[in-house]
């Protein structure tokens, strides 16, 4: 039997090895679905299992005597042969310690695909990477704001453009699969990966996430300028109770359906080709064994056609961390049978053990052949839609736009529309020329604070890999107004010693002395980059040393503008009232400082709005759509909902007013729709962009309704002293909630539409 299969695979090998590399670079991009089955029928159990195995690049890299990966990175042909020819590994991920050059990729990818190209195997490798805010693992890749900043633009066109450019540069590096976007809901501000999310609102996350996916994939069959997206991390990962990474969450079914699932469902509707599974556990069930969510909901109910990849070592963790399996083999069977199609094993020798265990499990019947074939079919389908069978190695010359000016401008535009003005007392902004500016604070003079984690390295803290020629906040100010008008003193530095949360004063006398000379202080505060476990923190409060810098400046009656460069909303309540200006810059990317300075001098107008509720106290975390009962005790500071700034808040140099709100009917029936028309006026001479945010409140319902929920948004340009009229359509689906029976329902009753301060009510009747 084994021999027979070998012979028949050999026929396929011959077919592929007949093609020259020249022919292979002519894309045709699709293999008939039915031929996937023919292909699977030719494969041995070992070959099929290999397709479900993903290993990291380090496993294949040449190393020195101490085991460190050599630079430049090169593939070790002996390790490659073992992984691909002996174990039939089907997927490779990541880079080793840091960003690689385009030249390195140009050698690595052909080497990895060489067993396929030369006909020694008959399935190409799918390579995946975390290009989560631009192609951050290729030197000079265009780095955009992190997702939280992208969400603050509320601009789906920019999100799509970000996706297109990132896909282009990822493909230019020979990689067809991006582990992005994160579609987790940012509802636990302590969580170290809040900056990787698109914020707290399910509708905003779904819309922005779908736009990114459209940009990444560009269509159903993906051409050589696009990549497969990966929805992360299915589902509930971000809702951790403790705020610590990968720890358990409790999410009742009602809120799972209303809040956490919609962004993934929208992504599937937009054709997302892959999904990565939640490393944590929800309601006592590790994400990786949640058959109901992965197989029944995602693949069954929603018709997801792609494949599910585990997160890092997560098959193993069912045994070592979650303790749902007494042995590795039990763990692998649990995860695979729950519906996870590919295991990010990803180290050696664990991957060999994985393959051996899985082969045994199939032979013993613990994993059925049908289930194995289903996983392999899904993986081959994605490889086929990516055109990998025809073109495993890209034509590296087909990407002349890599890191071009147009891409940099797109990143700058995204930063300009993202950075959010939270306070502007006495019109301190725009800054005036001739003012002496002290640029201070720990995040003011290093690119790492503009980019955050997943930038050149995993934690993003090593400045030696910063993109050359990009400007820190200090440098951008010096370029704009001349060094002679700038003073600089850091005052505090952030450092890691065991954790990433340490800060200490540096040369405080210098800071105090420079304060005396300054007209305005631009105080850059924030966090040392970090993500996942290393990014766990004990409290949301910003470090006392950083707060002290602000207080010292206030004590000298200085005009202070706080610039926040942070991965999550850190509590700054003690220094809010003393500040003249406050700007949330999030993690704005390589051109973030240019954008910041253009905005602060009024060359451009602010238009970003918070994609999350900014808390005032770290003991009071609530979200904008809280039920009314959250506010019931007392008003003001005693209400549980009393944030520093509301979701959707952000100022502009223009003055916008929602002048009118009209409904097409005051009674909506059955499946009919209702038109909501709003007129927004710009009451200033200054051009600006405004975001129309349309909220719906269910006035009374059988289960307590949200106070309000975002249902539509639109970013629009309004010239000075002008107005714009827009109409939105709502229907029954926008009024639904998960009722007592666990399904989405709509009830008769009154609903209130809110845009800005205006409200209008209508009645819905099922008949
Ligand atoms: C992260 C994923 C990431 C993967 C591969 C994991 O630790 O949770 O988001 O895609 O590593 O780098």
Boltz pocket constraint, residues with backbone or C-beta under 6 A from the ligand:
constraints:
  - pocket:
      binder: B
      contacts: [[A, 93], [A, 94], [A, 130], [A, 179], [A, 232], [A, 276], [A, 279], [A, 311], [A, 312], [A, 532]]
      max_distance: 6.0
